Amino acid sequence: MKRTYFLILYLCIPLCLSGCWDQQQYEKLGFVLQMSIETSQDKGLLISYVSPVVDPNSKENIEMISANVPLIRGAREAARRISSKKPVGGMIQQLLISDFLAEKGLHNLMEVYQREPSTPTIPYIVITEGSPKHIMGTSQNWGDKPLPGFYIHELIANNIEFSYVPDTTILSFDSKFFSPGIDPIAPLIKMSNDKGKGVEVIGCALFSEDKLVGKLNPRKTSMLLALMGEMKKTQYLNPSIGPEPLTSNNEGIAITLKLKKRKINVKIANDKPIVDIFLNFTGRLNEYHWNTLYNSYIETTLEDQLSKAIKDECIEVLNYTQEVNSDPLGVGDIIRAKHKEYWKTVNWNNEYNKIAFHVNVNVNIIGRGIIR
């Protein structure tokens, strides 16, 4: 009898734990792949959604809906009143934000993503030069490109691999915003006119807290990511490097650089932060002046010239970050952790531009091809 009682009890427990789920048929859903935010010509925001069209009889590949609204949530309600599908944001690939709006601050725009559990926090944050709505609307007419949402997502992912743009999601942007002593950065794109139809990656946007304050081209973005310890590999081209004067059309050097080690030391001397950064790279030679004698002396000369050129560019990048008062390396965060007494006595926004940076770079060529 006792066994029967426990058996009935065990069978009843799953019934008490069972729940229900709000069933949704995907045919009735409009999966938003892209979302853009910019300032409206009227008062408020111009929000745009892009969703794929799955109807085989449709002449269009995407559905694009825009609305002038005072709040981001107002755009979703406007979309519900015009789209035949129920818009859902769980598949958003990227959030495009105009540089003009980013200069005013982004944190309030991110707040809605923290409140809504169905909205992911892993889409890329991408800053656009010009109207993001124009970029999304124009890209749907490029027959040689994937759907706009997938095209820009793949474009950003490919350039992250080569360290031309940072890997910045809504989550990582917010994490750095809420961390004292470190500022976020984000990919920067624009419409391409002179290189063929498409969207072009043009580097990264620098922020001070949540406001856009500066921009770096892809080359300098690679150097910044190396200083941050986040560079994977990059293609480094320099037309002025070589052991002897060159006169051909293909002057200089092309080399694939990989960051092997980055070390940063921060100390306080005479109430002034001093930052020493050590960067070690390995390189594989991709292109060099044809028919030039290649020996150990030439290789050492190239390594020295590369080390000096990269050091100069890194210092130039650091000087620019101080000029715009953006701390993407998180020097303030290191000081907050290791030099608490100094941190408590200063306003970091007024101290970052006083840092004395010292950069040491070493390049080791480990691959040179089959020609020697």
N, C-alpha and C positions, 0 to 999 in steps of 0.2 A: 504494500500500500504506500509505503514511504517513497519507494522508487517511482511509482506512478505519479505521485504528487510532484516530485522534482522534475520528472519528464514533462509534465504539463506546464510547470513554471518556466522551464527552458524554452518551450515552444511559444510561450506568451511574450517573453522578453523581446524577441525580434519584432513582434507586432507593435510593441510600445515604441521601439526605436525607429520604425519606418517613417519616412517622410514623403513629401510630394515635390514635384518640379513643374514649373510653369513651362509647358511644352510650347516650343516655337518652331515653326516650319521654315527652313531656310529659303524656300521659294518666296516667302512673304517678307523676307528681311532685306534691307539695303545695307550691305556691309561697307561702311565708310573706310576708304583706303587713305585718303588725304584730307587734311583740314588746314585751312589757312586763316590767318588773322592779320588784319591791317586796319589802319585808320580809315574811317568813312569820310566822304566829302561832306556828308551831313554829320550831325552830332552822333557820336558813338563809334561802334566797330563795324567793319565789313567782314563777315564770316562766310567762308565758302567750304562746301563739302563736295567730295568726289567719290562716287560709288560705281562699281562695274555694272554693266547691263548684261544680264544673262539670257535675255530673250533672243532666240536665234533669228527672229523676224525683224529685230530692231536694226536700223541703219547706223546707230551710234554704239560705241563701245563703253561709254561712261555716261553717267548722269551727274551733272554739276548743278548745285543749288547754292545760291548766295542770298544773304539777307543783311540789311542794315539794322543793327540791334544795339541796345545799351549793355546787354549781358550776353555772355557766350551761350548760356542755356537758351536764350531766345532764338538762336539760329536753329537749334534742334526742333523747337516747336514750329518754326517757320517751315522747316523741311517736312515735317509731318503733315502740313497742310497742303503741300504741293506734290509730294512724291507718292507713287502708288505702293512703295515699300515702306516698311517700318525701319527708320534709320537706327543702326546700332554701331557703337564705336569700338568694339572689341578687336577689330582688325586694322586699326589705324597704323600706317607704316611711318608717316612722318607728319610733324606739325610745322608748317611753314609760317614764318613771321617776318613781316617787312622790317627793314633796318630802321626806318623812320619811327615805327612803333616801338622797336626794341630800345631805342635811345631814351624812351620815356619810362622803361621798366617792364619786366616780364612777370614778376612774382605773382601779382594779382591775377594774371591770366592763367597761371599754373594751378591756382587754388581749386578750380573746379575738377581737375584731374585727381586731386587728393581726396575729394569727397565722394566721387562716383566709383564704386568698386568694379563696375563693368567696363570702365574705360582704362586701358592699359597705361602703365607709366614707362614703358620701354620704347615707344616710338622716338625716332630721331627728332631733336629740335634743330631746325635748319633756318638760318637767317637769309633773307633774299634781298638783293639790290633791286629795287623796283617792286611792282605789285606781284604778290604771290598768286593772286587770282588770275592775273594775265598769264603767268607761267603755266598754271594748271590748265587754263582754257586753251592756250595755244598748243600745248603738248599733246592734246587729244587728236590733233590733226596730223601728227607725224606718223605716217604709215610705216616707217622703218624702225620705230621704237615700240617697246612694250607699253602696256597701259601706264598712264602717268604715275600712279602710286607705286607700281613695281619698278618703273624706270628710274625714278629719283632714288628709291630705296637701294637699288643695286648700284647706282652711280656713287652714292655716299659710301656704301659698304666697300666697294672697290678702292676708293680713294683713302679710306681708313687703313686698308691693308698696306698702302704705300706711304702712309703718314703725311698725306697732303691735307687732311682734315682731321679734327678730333672725333672720337667716338662719344658723342654727347646725347644722352637720352633725357626724357623728362625727369626720370628718377635721379640720374647723376647730376643734372643741372640743379635740382632742388637740394640735393645733398651738399653740394659745394656752397650754395647760397646760404644754407643754415649753419655752415661751419665757419666760425670766425677765423679770419686770416688766410682765406683762400677764395679766389674768384673763378667762376666758370668761364668756359669758352665754348663756341659752337661753330659748326660748319657754315660756310658762306657760299652762296651760289648766285648765278644770274643767267639771263637768257644769252645764248650764244648767237652772234651774228656773223662774225668773220671766220669762224672755224667750221661752219656748217650748221644746219638746224639742230638744236638741242639745248640742253642746260649745261652750263659750264661751272665746275668747281673752281672758285677763285680764292680759297684759303679759309681763314677762320676769323670769327668776330670775338674781340676781347670785351669782357664785362668787368665793371666795378660794382660789386654786389649784383644787382639784377639789371643794370643799365649798360647798354652798349656804349663803349667809349673809344674803341679803336679796331683796326682791321690789319691782318697780315696776309700776304700772298702765300701760295702753296709752299714755296721754297722756305720762307721764314717760318711757316707753320711747322714744317719738318724739324727745323732747328729748335723751335719752342717745345715741341713734343719730346725731343731728345733731352732738353734741359729739365723737363718734367719727369723724365724716366719712362715715358709712354711711347716712344718711337719704336716701331717694329723694324721696318726697313724702308729705305727710300732710294730713289734714283737721283744721284747728285751729279749735276753737269756744271762744269766751270770752264769757260773758254780761255781763261788766262793762266791755266796751270800747265806747266811743261818744263823740262830741264833745259831747253834751249829755245831760241826764237823760232817760231813756226810761221810758215807763210801760206800753207794750204788753206782750202776752204773749211776743212773740218778741224779747226784748231781746238786745243784744249783736251779735256778728259771727261769721260762718262764712267761712273763707277757706282755699283750698288753698295750702299752703306747699311750696316746692321749694327745697332747699338748692343754692345756686349755687357757693358757695365756703366752705371751712373751712380755717383756718390756725391752727397751734398753735406757740407758741414756748416753749421751756423753758430757763430759766437758773438758776444757783445764786448766791445772794447771802447772805453771812453763814452759810454752811453750811445754807441753807434753800432748797428748790426753789420757784421762782416760775413759774407757768404762765399765759401769756396766750393766750386762745382768741378767735378772730375768726370770726363766723358771718354770712354774707350770704345772705338769703332773697329769693326773688321770690314774689309772692302773687297769686292770682286770687280776687277777691271773689265769694263764692257767695250769701251772705245778709246783708242789712243792714236796718236799720229802714226800713220802707216810708214813702215820701212825705217823707223827709228831704232837704233841699237838699244836693246833692253837688257840691262844687267843689274847687279845689286846696287850700284851707285845710282842708277836711274830710279830704281824702286825706292831707295831711301830718300832721294830728292823729292819724288812724288808724295811720299808719306809726310814729309816735313811741310811741303807746300799745302797739302790737303789739311793737315792739322792746323796750320796758321789761318787758312781761309775760313775753315769752319769756326775756329775760335773767334775771329773777327765778326762773323755773321751772328754768332751767339751773343756776343757783347752788344751788337747793334740791336738785336731783338730785346735784350734785357733793358737797354737804355730806353727803348720805345715803351715797354711796359711801365717803366717808371714815369715816363712823360705823361702817359694817359692814366696813371695810378691804378693799374690792374695787376693783381698778384696771382697769376695762374699757377705758379710753382708751389704756392702754399708756404712761403717763407714765414708769414705771420703765424700759420698753424704750427709750424715747427717751434717757433719762439714761444708760443702759448704753452706748448707741451714741455719744453726744456728750460725755458728762462721765464718762469712765471712772475717773478718779482719785477723784472723789466716790463713784461707785458701789462702788468697792472698799472704801471705808471705812465703809459703812453696811449695816444689815440693812433691806432695803426694806419688809418687813412692818411695821417699826416707824416708817418714815419717811413713808409715804403720807398718813397723817392730819395731817401737819404742812405739807402743801403750801398755798401761798397761790395760790388761783385767781382770775384776773381774766377776766371774760367781756364781750365786746363784740358786740352784735347789731345788725344793720341789716336792715330789711324794706323792700322796694320793691314797691309794688302796681303790677302791669303790666297787669292785666285787671280790669274793673269791671262787665262786662255791658253791655247796651244802654241801661240807665236811668241818666241823669245828673241 
